[in-house]
Amino acid sequence: MEPRSLSLCVFSFLIVCSFYVEGKEWYVAQTHASEERLIQFMNNKCLYIDCRPITWGGSCYEPNTVRNHASYAIDLNFRVNGECDPSFATIAVTDPSFRSCVYP
């Protein structure tokens, strides 16, 4: 992808992130995002947002994977702080909630 196209893609993603706070979109971890980066994100953001649902015994603990836990934290962080990072987050148009785990 050319640098100009990549820049346009990132810019478009940021615009979308800024407009869909109340919509039917959720923000989740990208499939290619490194687990290390996702863990760093959770270690930082879960100090300031309520990540109890993704801790042991929480409604979103299972499946116990870094990607699932990070997806919940990414979405919650966007809802609370209006922040999303296109380097590891993406928009999902289908509800990622499952069983007793309900995304905000």
Backbone as ProteinMPNN parsed JSONL, in Angstrom:
{"seq_chain_A": "MEPRSLSLCVFSFLIVCSFYVEGKEWYVAQTHASEERLIQFMNNKCLYIDCRPITWGGSCYEPNTVRNHASYAIDLNFRVNGECDPSFATIAVTDPSFRSCVYP", "coords_chain_A": {"N_chain_A": [[0.848, -1.167, 0.0], [0.563, 2.191, -0.817], [2.209, 5.019, 0.759], [0.552, 7.293, 0.839], [-2.011, 6.241, 0.502], [-2.147, 4.621, 2.748], [-2.025, 6.568, 4.764], [-4.427, 7.901, 4.259], [-6.203, 5.861, 4.846], [-5.748, 5.454, 7.617], [-6.462, 8.002, 8.541], [-9.173, 8.03, 7.813], [-10.113, 5.981, 9.443], [-9.733, 7.142, 11.968], [-11.542, 9.253, 11.805], [-13.955, 7.844, 11.634], [-13.88, 6.613, 14.151], [-14.254, 8.832, 15.786], [-16.892, 9.59, 15.366], [-18.771, 7.568, 15.974], [-19.702, 7.031, 18.638], [-22.156, 6.44, 19.935], [-23.262, 4.538, 18.3], [-23.979, 1.405, 16.578], [-21.566, 0.036, 16.671], [-18.583, -1.631, 17.599], [-15.415, -1.734, 19.234], [-12.565, -3.523, 18.714], [-9.772, -5.8, 19.212], [-7.371, -5.98, 16.629], [-6.791, -8.698, 14.357], [-4.135, -9.089, 13.692], [-2.726, -7.8, 15.652], [-0.134, -7.633, 18.042], [0.234, -9.805, 20.853], [1.8, -8.872, 22.913], [1.643, -6.069, 22.631], [-1.085, -5.71, 23.082], [-1.308, -6.575, 25.727], [0.256, -4.607, 26.986], [-1.395, -2.41, 26.486], [-3.709, -3.119, 27.994], [-2.575, -3.282, 30.588], [-1.956, -0.615, 31.014], [-4.401, 0.88, 30.523], [-6.337, -0.408, 32.104], [-5.877, 0.48, 34.615], [-7.369, 2.714, 34.829], [-9.916, 2.323, 33.814], [-12.833, 0.255, 34.309], [-11.996, -2.863, 34.469], [-12.876, -5.184, 35.618], [-14.762, -7.118, 34.593], [-13.173, -8.714, 32.885], [-11.445, -10.037, 34.472], [-10.466, -12.873, 36.556], [-13.264, -14.839, 37.197], [-14.98, -12.879, 36.364], [-17.64, -11.637, 34.204], [-16.763, -11.603, 31.574], [-14.465, -13.076, 31.467], [-14.011, -15.633, 30.345], [-13.807, -16.584, 26.933], [-10.532, -17.213, 28.081], [-8.39, -15.439, 26.802], [-5.778, -13.358, 25.548], [-6.456, -11.7, 23.376], [-9.309, -11.658, 23.425], [-9.793, -10.521, 25.973], [-8.456, -8.081, 25.642], [-9.973, -6.976, 23.57], [-12.42, -6.432, 24.84], [-11.515, -4.514, 26.703], [-10.509, -2.544, 24.96], [-12.863, -1.683, 23.677], [-14.36, -0.757, 25.897], [-12.634, 1.264, 26.807], [-12.826, 3.023, 24.661], [-15.515, 3.779, 24.883], [-15.513, 5.06, 27.379], [-13.366, 6.943, 27.331], [-13.177, 7.881, 24.73], [-11.127, 7.138, 23.047], [-9.268, 5.457, 20.543], [-6.936, 3.31, 19.059], [-5.713, 2.957, 15.93], [-3.615, 1.312, 15.266], [-3.772, -1.109, 16.518], [-6.425, -1.61, 17.005], [-9.75, -2.147, 15.772], [-12.874, -1.597, 14.022], [-15.841, -3.321, 14.753], [-18.778, -4.531, 13.309], [-20.59, -6.337, 14.071], [-22.035, -7.476, 17.045], [-19.797, -8.233, 19.581], [-20.424, -9.448, 21.951], [-21.035, -12.258, 24.105], [-22.535, -15.153, 25.538], [-22.704, -14.556, 28.958], [-21.204, -12.309, 28.78], [-21.415, -9.068, 28.121], [-20.825, -6.541, 25.924], [-20.114, -3.07, 26.38]], "CA_chain_A": [[0.0, 0.0, 0.0], [1.346, 3.42, -0.891], [2.118, 5.818, 1.982], [-0.601, 8.196, 0.79], [-3.199, 5.418, 0.73], [-2.122, 4.22, 4.151], [-2.379, 7.752, 5.547], [-5.855, 8.121, 4.068], [-6.883, 4.787, 5.576], [-5.645, 5.77, 9.049], [-7.269, 9.2, 8.761], [-10.577, 7.618, 7.728], [-10.409, 5.215, 10.655], [-9.846, 8.082, 13.081], [-12.806, 9.972, 11.631], [-15.01, 6.908, 12.022], [-13.811, 6.46, 15.609], [-14.732, 10.024, 16.467], [-18.31, 9.822, 15.134], [-19.662, 6.463, 16.285], [-19.723, 6.735, 20.067], [-23.438, 5.882, 20.336], [-23.773, 3.676, 17.242], [-23.957, -0.047, 16.711], [-20.214, -0.408, 16.366], [-17.761, -1.969, 18.75], [-13.993, -1.606, 18.935], [-11.945, -4.778, 19.14], [-8.372, -5.998, 18.823], [-7.139, -6.489, 15.276], [-6.271, -10.065, 14.377], [-2.67, -9.088, 13.571], [-2.105, -7.071, 16.768], [0.696, -8.524, 18.86], [-0.239, -9.988, 22.227], [2.603, -7.989, 23.766], [1.07, -4.718, 22.556], [-2.402, -5.752, 23.719], [-1.068, -6.651, 27.172], [0.679, -3.259, 27.393], [-2.598, -1.574, 26.48], [-4.543, -3.455, 29.158], [-1.871, -2.9, 31.814], [-2.052, 0.832, 31.139], [-5.772, 1.402, 30.58], [-7.145, -1.009, 33.172], [-5.667, 1.263, 35.834], [-8.287, 3.85, 34.798], [-11.262, 1.887, 33.449], [-13.26, -0.905, 35.099], [-11.716, -4.112, 33.754], [-13.268, -6.342, 36.424], [-15.396, -8.204, 33.833], [-12.209, -9.592, 32.204], [-10.594, -10.692, 35.468], [-10.952, -14.188, 36.946], [-14.596, -14.824, 37.779], [-15.79, -11.839, 35.736], [-18.562, -12.096, 33.163], [-16.075, -11.679, 30.28], [-13.168, -13.739, 31.63], [-13.933, -16.72, 29.367], [-12.587, -17.372, 26.875], [-9.379, -16.571, 28.7], [-7.341, -15.15, 25.823], [-5.344, -11.955, 25.531], [-7.212, -10.975, 22.347], [-10.68, -11.416, 23.897], [-9.745, -9.558, 27.073], [-8.077, -6.779, 25.082], [-11.108, -6.447, 22.806], [-13.35, -5.84, 25.801], [-10.887, -3.304, 27.251], [-10.445, -1.545, 23.885], [-14.2, -1.123, 23.499], [-14.7, 0.01, 27.09], [-11.82, 2.475, 26.802], [-13.403, 3.964, 23.701], [-16.778, 4.294, 25.441], [-15.232, 5.929, 28.522], [-12.41, 8.017, 27.043], [-13.225, 8.321, 23.334], [-9.823, 6.864, 22.431], [-9.009, 4.17, 19.897], [-5.654, 3.338, 18.358], [-5.852, 2.124, 14.735], [-2.486, 0.403, 15.056], [-4.113, -2.428, 17.056], [-7.874, -1.717, 17.191], [-10.566, -2.024, 14.567], [-14.31, -1.528, 14.257], [-16.648, -4.512, 14.465], [-20.176, -4.144, 13.111], [-21.411, -7.344, 14.74], [-21.851, -7.419, 18.491], [-18.882, -9.271, 20.059], [-20.917, -10.015, 23.21], [-21.31, -13.692, 24.07], [-23.033, -15.678, 26.816], [-22.965, -13.512, 29.955], [-20.315, -11.167, 28.518], [-22.094, -8.052, 27.321], [-19.983, -5.381, 25.663], [-20.829, -1.805, 26.678]], "C_chain_A": [[0.899, 1.237, 0.0], [1.176, 4.227, 0.398], [0.891, 6.732, 2.002], [-1.893, 7.431, 1.073], [-3.288, 4.985, 2.186], [-2.532, 5.383, 5.046], [-3.873, 8.035, 5.454], [-6.663, 7.086, 4.841], [-6.888, 5.082, 7.076], [-6.511, 6.977, 9.385], [-8.756, 8.846, 8.766], [-10.992, 6.857, 8.977], [-10.592, 6.15, 11.845], [-11.14, 8.88, 13.003], [-13.967, 9.085, 12.075], [-15.033, 6.75, 13.535], [-14.434, 7.649, 16.323], [-16.236, 10.227, 16.336], [-19.246, 8.735, 15.646], [-19.685, 6.071, 17.756], [-21.015, 6.017, 20.46], [-24.005, 4.889, 19.329], [-23.733, 2.209, 17.584], [-22.614, -0.593, 16.264], [-19.483, -0.677, 17.67], [-16.312, -1.903, 18.309], [-13.283, -2.8, 19.545], [-10.495, -4.838, 18.678], [-8.301, -6.525, 17.39], [-6.528, -7.879, 15.364], [-4.751, -10.1, 14.312], [-1.972, -8.349, 14.715], [-1.32, -8.046, 17.644], [0.127, -8.62, 20.277], [0.519, -9.084, 23.182], [2.013, -6.585, 23.793], [-0.291, -4.668, 23.256], [-2.275, -5.82, 25.241], [-0.624, -5.292, 27.704], [-0.526, -2.329, 27.491], [-3.439, -1.842, 27.731], [-3.878, -3.05, 30.467], [-1.965, -1.406, 32.063], [-3.493, 1.274, 31.385], [-6.599, 0.828, 31.718], [-6.857, -0.396, 34.538], [-6.743, 2.335, 35.965], [-9.715, 3.491, 34.392], [-11.571, 0.597, 34.211], [-13.114, -2.196, 34.3], [-12.104, -5.346, 34.558], [-13.954, -7.445, 35.618], [-14.407, -9.153, 33.144], [-11.209, -10.216, 33.174], [-11.235, -12.014, 35.881], [-12.288, -14.075, 37.663], [-15.519, -13.781, 37.183], [-16.625, -12.38, 34.586], [-17.908, -12.247, 31.794], [-14.701, -12.344, 30.381], [-12.973, -14.857, 30.614], [-14.427, -16.228, 28.014], [-11.389, -16.562, 27.361], [-8.248, -16.428, 27.683], [-6.999, -13.672, 25.886], [-6.207, -11.163, 24.559], [-8.644, -10.686, 22.805], [-10.709, -10.393, 25.023], [-9.416, -8.161, 26.546], [-9.231, -6.164, 24.306], [-12.121, -5.79, 23.73], [-12.786, -4.517, 26.331], [-10.806, -2.192, 26.209], [-11.803, -0.879, 23.718], [-14.594, -0.262, 24.693], [-13.91, 1.317, 27.141], [-12.371, 3.499, 25.815], [-14.677, 4.58, 24.267], [-16.515, 5.312, 26.551], [-14.412, 7.153, 28.123], [-12.436, 8.537, 25.612], [-11.927, 8.088, 22.589], [-9.83, 5.504, 21.746], [-7.749, 4.321, 19.058], [-5.729, 2.405, 17.151], [-4.674, 1.197, 14.479], [-2.776, -0.99, 15.621], [-5.61, -2.63, 17.272], [-8.594, -1.543, 15.861], [-12.037, -1.993, 14.958], [-14.945, -2.864, 13.892], [-18.097, -4.058, 14.325], [-21.133, -5.209, 13.642], [-21.041, -7.344, 16.22], [-20.939, -8.561, 18.958], [-19.308, -9.899, 21.389], [-21.194, -11.503, 23.04], [-21.683, -14.152, 25.473], [-23.326, -14.532, 27.787], [-22.088, -12.277, 29.762], [-21.006, -10.193, 27.57], [-21.168, -6.854, 27.173], [-20.784, -4.118, 25.92], [-21.533, -1.244, 25.453]], "O_chain_A": [[1.879, 1.302, 0.741], [0.139, 4.141, 1.056], [0.267, 6.925, 3.046], [-2.763, 7.916, 1.797], [-4.366, 4.981, 2.78], [-3.305, 5.199, 5.986], [-4.51, 8.371, 6.453], [-7.697, 7.412, 5.425], [-7.926, 4.969, 7.728], [-7.214, 6.978, 10.396], [-9.507, 9.31, 9.625], [-12.085, 7.06, 9.506], [-11.51, 5.965, 12.644], [-11.765, 9.151, 14.028], [-14.853, 9.529, 12.805], [-16.106, 6.754, 14.138], [-15.076, 7.483, 17.361], [-16.814, 10.974, 17.126], [-20.448, 8.985, 15.739], [-19.686, 4.883, 18.075], [-20.969, 5.071, 21.247], [-25.138, 4.438, 19.497], [-23.487, 1.821, 18.726], [-22.555, -1.592, 15.547], [-19.731, -0.041, 18.694], [-16.023, -2.008, 17.117], [-13.388, -3.055, 20.745], [-10.053, -4.031, 17.86], [-9.071, -7.401, 16.996], [-5.832, -8.201, 16.328], [-4.135, -11.037, 14.819], [-0.743, -8.282, 14.739], [-1.789, -9.143, 17.946], [-0.391, -7.645, 20.821], [-0.05, -8.583, 24.152], [1.897, -5.98, 24.858], [-0.606, -3.695, 23.94], [-3.05, -5.189, 25.959], [-1.081, -4.867, 28.765], [-0.663, -1.565, 28.446], [-3.832, -0.914, 28.437], [-4.543, -2.53, 31.363], [-2.047, -0.976, 33.214], [-3.766, 1.973, 32.361], [-7.477, 1.512, 32.246], [-7.529, -0.724, 35.516], [-7.009, 2.819, 37.065], [-10.631, 4.284, 34.608], [-10.66, -0.071, 34.699], [-14.011, -2.571, 33.544], [-11.696, -6.454, 34.21], [-13.752, -8.62, 35.926], [-14.768, -10.291, 32.846], [-10.24, -10.847, 32.752], [-12.408, -12.254, 35.593], [-12.429, -13.311, 38.617], [-16.719, -13.787, 37.461], [-16.345, -13.456, 34.058], [-18.441, -12.948, 30.935], [-13.87, -12.194, 29.485], [-11.877, -15.013, 30.075], [-15.415, -15.495, 27.973], [-11.267, -15.371, 27.074], [-7.28, -17.189, 27.697], [-7.838, -12.841, 26.236], [-6.648, -10.062, 24.888], [-9.142, -9.58, 22.595], [-11.554, -9.499, 25.03], [-10.029, -7.176, 26.959], [-9.446, -4.954, 24.377], [-12.624, -4.706, 23.432], [-13.501, -3.517, 26.398], [-11.013, -1.023, 26.536], [-11.891, 0.345, 23.626], [-15.107, 0.843, 24.518], [-14.463, 2.363, 27.483], [-12.383, 4.697, 26.096], [-14.888, 5.785, 24.137], [-17.22, 6.316, 26.65], [-14.726, 8.272, 28.529], [-11.783, 9.536, 25.31], [-11.65, 8.767, 21.6], [-10.332, 4.523, 22.295], [-7.536, 5.354, 18.424], [-5.802, 1.188, 17.321], [-4.728, 0.374, 13.565], [-2.106, -1.954, 15.25], [-6.028, -3.713, 17.682], [-8.103, -0.877, 14.95], [-12.397, -2.323, 16.088], [-14.63, -3.458, 12.862], [-18.585, -3.278, 15.144], [-22.347, -5.004, 13.659], [-19.871, -7.226, 16.583], [-21.267, -9.73, 18.756], [-18.625, -10.787, 21.898], [-21.548, -11.952, 21.95], [-21.205, -13.606, 26.468], [-24.11, -13.638, 27.471], [-22.219, -11.303, 30.504], [-21.16, -10.463, 26.379], [-20.774, -6.23, 28.159], [-21.996, -4.092, 25.704], [-22.173, -0.196, 25.534]]}, "name": "protein", "num_of_chains": 1, "seq": "MEPRSLSLCVFSFLIVCSFYVEGKEWYVAQTHASEERLIQFMNNKCLYIDCRPITWGGSCYEPNTVRNHASYAIDLNFRVNGECDPSFATIAVTDPSFRSCVYP"}
